Amino acid sequence: MEKLTSFGYEQENGYIHYIKCQLMTIDESIKYLLSRISPKHDNKIIIVDSINDYFQNNCELQILYMLNGSVKIRKFGYSGEFIFNIIN
């Protein structure tokens, strides 16, 4: 398994656009989560058909920005997911 973090964005059509970047901890990702951004990258954007497909990408940490404003986070090796609702 690749030791990477992925940042994905849910689209209106149900697709997910995401990038993979270097592995980070949840603590290191907080600055991105709070602003709903991903790190600067030179990687290509990957497009998958669904949320389920996104969470099959085998990255160590997977962050998904949802259209409803919440953020879903899954960590490889743990069952379930964290769901954050950012309140301004």
BALOMI-12936 format. One record per atom (N, C-alpha, C): residue number from 1; residue in one letter; chain; atom name; z negated, y negated, x negated. Coordinates in steps of 0.2 Angstrom, whole numbers. Last residue first. Layout:
BEGIN
LUMZA   k r c  a     z     y     x
LUMZA NUM A A CA     Z     Y     X
...
***
This chain:
BEGIN
LUMZA   k r c  a     z     y     x
LUMZA  88 N A  N   -55  -140    92
LUMZA  88 N A CA   -55  -147    88
LUMZA  88 N A  C   -61  -151    90
LUMZA  87 I A  N   -57  -124    89
LUMZA  87 I A CA   -59  -129    94
LUMZA  87 I A  C   -59  -136    90
LUMZA  86 I A  N   -49  -109    88
LUMZA  86 I A CA   -50  -115    84
LUMZA  86 I A  C   -51  -121    89
LUMZA  85 N A  N   -54   -94    90
LUMZA  85 N A CA   -51   -99    94
LUMZA  85 N A  C   -53  -105    91
LUMZA  84 F A  N   -50   -78    83
LUMZA  84 F A CA   -53   -85    82
LUMZA  84 F A  C   -50   -89    87
LUMZA  83 I A  N   -54   -61    82
LUMZA  83 I A CA   -50   -66    86
LUMZA  83 I A  C   -54   -73    85
LUMZA  82 F A  N   -52   -47    72
LUMZA  82 F A CA   -55   -53    73
LUMZA  82 F A  C   -51   -58    77
LUMZA  81 E A  N   -49   -30    78
LUMZA  81 E A CA   -47   -36    75
LUMZA  81 E A  C   -52   -42    76
LUMZA  80 G A  N   -50   -12    74
LUMZA  80 G A CA   -51   -18    78
LUMZA  80 G A  C   -48   -24    75
LUMZA  79 S A  N   -56    -4    59
LUMZA  79 S A CA   -53    -4    66
LUMZA  79 S A  C   -54   -10    70
LUMZA  78 Y A  N   -50    -6    43
LUMZA  78 Y A CA   -55    -8    48
LUMZA  78 Y A  C   -52    -7    55
LUMZA  77 G A  N   -40    -5    34
LUMZA  77 G A CA   -45     0    34
LUMZA  77 G A  C   -51    -1    39
LUMZA  76 F A  N   -35   -22    33
LUMZA  76 F A CA   -33   -15    32
LUMZA  76 F A  C   -39   -10    31
LUMZA  75 K A  N   -39   -33    45
LUMZA  75 K A CA   -40   -31    38
LUMZA  75 K A  C   -39   -23    38
LUMZA  74 R A  N   -32   -45    56
LUMZA  74 R A CA   -34   -38    55
LUMZA  74 R A  C   -34   -37    47
LUMZA  73 I A  N   -34   -58    67
LUMZA  73 I A CA   -34   -56    60
LUMZA  73 I A  C   -36   -49    60
LUMZA  72 K A  N   -27   -71    77
LUMZA  72 K A CA   -29   -64    77
LUMZA  72 K A  C   -29   -62    69
LUMZA  71 V A  N   -31   -86    84
LUMZA  71 V A CA   -29   -83    78
LUMZA  71 V A  C   -31   -75    78
LUMZA  70 S A  N   -25   -96    99
LUMZA  70 S A CA   -30   -91    95
LUMZA  70 S A  C   -27   -89    89
LUMZA  69 G A  N   -15  -103   105
LUMZA  69 G A CA   -20  -106   100
LUMZA  69 G A  C   -25  -102    97
LUMZA  68 N A  N    -6   -96   111
LUMZA  68 N A CA   -11   -98   115
LUMZA  68 N A  C   -16  -102   111
LUMZA  67 L A  N     3   -91   102
LUMZA  67 L A CA     5   -97   105
LUMZA  67 L A  C    -1  -100   109
LUMZA  66 M A  N    -6   -86    87
LUMZA  66 M A CA    -4   -85    93
LUMZA  66 M A  C    -2   -91    97
LUMZA  65 Y A  N    -5   -81    70
LUMZA  65 Y A CA    -6   -87    74
LUMZA  65 Y A  C    -3   -86    81
LUMZA  64 L A  N   -12   -69    61
LUMZA  64 L A CA    -7   -70    66
LUMZA  64 L A  C    -9   -76    71
LUMZA  63 I A  N   -14   -61    46
LUMZA  63 I A CA   -16   -66    50
LUMZA  63 I A  C   -10   -68    55
LUMZA  62 Q A  N   -20   -47    38
LUMZA  62 Q A CA   -14   -49    42
LUMZA  62 Q A  C   -17   -55    47
LUMZA  61 L A  N   -23   -40    22
LUMZA  61 L A CA   -25   -45    27
LUMZA  61 L A  C   -19   -47    31
LUMZA  60 E A  N   -14   -30    16
LUMZA  60 E A CA   -21   -29    16
LUMZA  60 E A  C   -25   -34    22
LUMZA  59 C A  N     0   -25    26
LUMZA  59 C A CA    -3   -29    21
LUMZA  59 C A  C   -11   -28    22
LUMZA  58 N A  N     7   -16    35
LUMZA  58 N A CA     4   -14    29
LUMZA  58 N A  C     1   -18    24
LUMZA  57 N A  N    14   -20    46
LUMZA  57 N A CA    17   -22    40
LUMZA  57 N A  C    13   -20    34
LUMZA  56 Q A  N    10   -18    59
LUMZA  56 Q A CA    12   -12    55
LUMZA  56 Q A  C    15   -14    48
LUMZA  55 F A  N     9   -30    65
LUMZA  55 F A CA     3   -27    63
LUMZA  55 F A  C     4   -20    60
LUMZA  54 Y A  N    22   -32    70
LUMZA  54 Y A CA    19   -36    64
LUMZA  54 Y A  C    13   -33    61
LUMZA  53 D A  N    23   -23    80
LUMZA  53 D A CA    27   -22    74
LUMZA  53 D A  C    24   -26    68
LUMZA  52 N A  N    14   -29    89
LUMZA  52 N A CA    13   -22    87
LUMZA  52 N A  C    17   -21    80
LUMZA  51 I A  N    21   -41    92
LUMZA  51 I A CA    15   -41    89
LUMZA  51 I A  C    13   -34    86
LUMZA  50 S A  N    39   -38    89
LUMZA  50 S A CA    33   -38    93
LUMZA  50 S A  C    27   -39    89
LUMZA  49 D A  N    51   -38    80
LUMZA  49 D A CA    51   -39    88
LUMZA  49 D A  C    45   -40    92
LUMZA  48 V A  N    50   -49    66
LUMZA  48 V A CA    50   -42    69
LUMZA  48 V A  C    49   -44    77
LUMZA  47 I A  N    56   -56    51
LUMZA  47 I A CA    56   -57    58
LUMZA  47 I A  C    55   -50    61
LUMZA  46 I A  N    51   -65    37
LUMZA  46 I A CA    53   -59    40
LUMZA  46 I A  C    52   -59    47
LUMZA  45 I A  N    57   -77    26
LUMZA  45 I A CA    53   -76    32
LUMZA  45 I A  C    56   -69    35
LUMZA  44 K A  N    55   -74     8
LUMZA  44 K A CA    59   -75    14
LUMZA  44 K A  C    55   -74    20
LUMZA  43 N A  N    45   -84    -3
LUMZA  43 N A CA    47   -78     0
LUMZA  43 N A  C    51   -79     6
LUMZA  42 D A  N    39   -95    -9
LUMZA  42 D A CA    46   -94   -10
LUMZA  42 D A  C    49   -88    -7
LUMZA  41 H A  N    26  -105    -1
LUMZA  41 H A CA    29   -99    -3
LUMZA  41 H A  C    37   -99    -5
LUMZA  40 K A  N    11  -111     3
LUMZA  40 K A CA    17  -113     1
LUMZA  40 K A  C    20  -106    -2
LUMZA  39 P A  N     2  -103    16
LUMZA  39 P A CA     2  -105     9
LUMZA  39 P A  C     9  -107     8
LUMZA  38 S A  N     2  -109    33
LUMZA  38 S A CA     3  -103    28
LUMZA  38 S A  C     3  -106    21
LUMZA  37 I A  N    -8  -116    46
LUMZA  37 I A CA    -3  -116    41
LUMZA  37 I A  C    -3  -109    37
LUMZA  36 R A  N   -19  -120    54
LUMZA  36 R A CA   -14  -116    57
LUMZA  36 R A  C    -7  -116    53
LUMZA  35 S A  N   -30  -126    49
LUMZA  35 S A CA   -24  -130    50
LUMZA  35 S A  C   -18  -126    53
LUMZA  34 L A  N   -39  -115    48
LUMZA  34 L A CA   -41  -121    52
LUMZA  34 L A  C   -35  -126    53
LUMZA  33 L A  N   -32  -106    40
LUMZA  33 L A CA   -33  -105    47
LUMZA  33 L A  C   -35  -111    51
LUMZA  32 Y A  N   -32  -112    28
LUMZA  32 Y A CA   -26  -111    31
LUMZA  32 Y A  C   -27  -110    39
LUMZA  31 K A  N   -45  -111    24
LUMZA  31 K A CA   -42  -118    24
LUMZA  31 K A  C   -35  -118    28
LUMZA  30 I A  N   -48   -97    25
LUMZA  30 I A CA   -51  -102    30
LUMZA  30 I A  C   -47  -109    30
LUMZA  29 S A  N   -44   -89    15
LUMZA  29 S A CA   -39   -90    20
LUMZA  29 S A  C   -41   -96    25
LUMZA  28 E A  N   -55   -86     7
LUMZA  28 E A CA   -50   -90     4
LUMZA  28 E A  C   -45   -92    10
LUMZA  27 D A  N   -62   -78    17
LUMZA  27 D A CA   -65   -85    15
LUMZA  27 D A  C   -59   -89    12
LUMZA  26 I A  N   -54   -67    17
LUMZA  26 I A CA   -55   -71    23
LUMZA  26 I A  C   -57   -78    21
LUMZA  25 T A  N   -45   -67     2
LUMZA  25 T A CA   -50   -65     6
LUMZA  25 T A  C   -50   -69    12
LUMZA  24 M A  N   -28   -63    -2
LUMZA  24 M A CA   -33   -67    -2
LUMZA  24 M A  C   -39   -64     3
LUMZA  23 L A  N   -13   -58   -11
LUMZA  23 L A CA   -19   -56    -7
LUMZA  23 L A  C   -25   -61    -8
LUMZA  22 Q A  N     1   -68   -10
LUMZA  22 Q A CA    -4   -64   -13
LUMZA  22 Q A  C   -10   -63    -9
LUMZA  21 C A  N    11   -65     5
LUMZA  21 C A CA     9   -69    -1
LUMZA  21 C A  C     4   -65    -4
LUMZA  20 K A  N    24   -64    17
LUMZA  20 K A CA    19   -61    14
LUMZA  20 K A  C    18   -65     7
LUMZA  19 I A  N    27   -72    34
LUMZA  19 I A CA    28   -71    26
LUMZA  19 I A  C    23   -67    23
LUMZA  18 Y A  N    35   -70    50
LUMZA  18 Y A CA    30   -70    45
LUMZA  18 Y A  C    32   -70    38
LUMZA  17 H A  N    38   -71    67
LUMZA  17 H A CA    40   -73    61
LUMZA  17 H A  C    34   -74    56
LUMZA  16 I A  N    39   -61    81
LUMZA  16 I A CA    35   -64    76
LUMZA  16 I A  C    38   -65    69
LUMZA  15 Y A  N    45   -63    98
LUMZA  15 Y A CA    46   -61    91
LUMZA  15 Y A  C    40   -64    86
LUMZA  14 G A  N    43   -69   110
LUMZA  14 G A CA    40   -63   108
LUMZA  14 G A  C    40   -60   101
LUMZA  13 N A  N    50   -81   112
LUMZA  13 N A CA    53   -75   114
LUMZA  13 N A  C    50   -68   112
LUMZA  12 E A  N    41   -90   106
LUMZA  12 E A CA    41   -90   113
LUMZA  12 E A  C    45   -83   116
LUMZA  11 Q A  N    32   -81    92
LUMZA  11 Q A CA    37   -86    95
LUMZA  11 Q A  C    38   -85   103
LUMZA  10 E A  N    18   -81    82
LUMZA  10 E A CA    21   -79    88
LUMZA  10 E A  C    26   -84    90
LUMZA   9 Y A  N    18   -80    64
LUMZA   9 Y A CA    18   -85    70
LUMZA   9 Y A  C    21   -82    76
LUMZA   8 G A  N     8   -74    51
LUMZA   8 G A CA    13   -73    56
LUMZA   8 G A  C    12   -79    61
LUMZA   7 F A  N     5   -70    34
LUMZA   7 F A CA     4   -75    39
LUMZA   7 F A  C    10   -75    44
LUMZA   6 S A  N    -2   -57    25
LUMZA   6 S A CA     3   -59    28
LUMZA   6 S A  C     1   -65    33
LUMZA   5 T A  N    -7   -53     8
LUMZA   5 T A CA    -9   -56    14
LUMZA   5 T A  C    -3   -58    18
LUMZA   4 L A  N    -7   -37    -2
LUMZA   4 L A CA    -4   -44     0
LUMZA   4 L A  C    -8   -46     7
LUMZA   3 K A  N    -5   -25   -10
LUMZA   3 K A CA   -11   -29    -9
LUMZA   3 K A  C    -9   -36    -8
LUMZA   2 E A  N     4   -11    -2
LUMZA   2 E A CA     4   -17    -6
LUMZA   2 E A  C    -2   -21    -5
LUMZA   1 M A  N     0     6    -4
LUMZA   1 M A CA     0     0     0
LUMZA   1 M A  C     0    -6    -4
***
